[in-house]
Amino acid sequence: MMPADDRKMFAPMRRGDVVSPEAKLIAILSTHEAGRTAAALAEELAYAGLVVGTKLPVTRRIAELLTSLEQDGRVERIPDGRYRTTHRQR
């Protein structure tokens, strides 16, 4: 179940199926071979109309989600701070 804050922050802006925040991050990261930082992902999600809120809380929540995805083995953090999908996700 999606936490209440995530339902607001990652609310669907368009009609269609509801996509989890984690799935949105994986989908975007899979298009960036070199990886992305939490701040860059926040900007990209905002530009695409996939998140609602100010930059700092959205970036903070994305960083938390990336940490969770890293613990699950779905993304990896590279030494310069960027995240990318693991090889099995590609």
Order of alpha helices (4+ residues) and beta strands (2+ residues): alpha-alpha-alpha-alpha-beta-beta
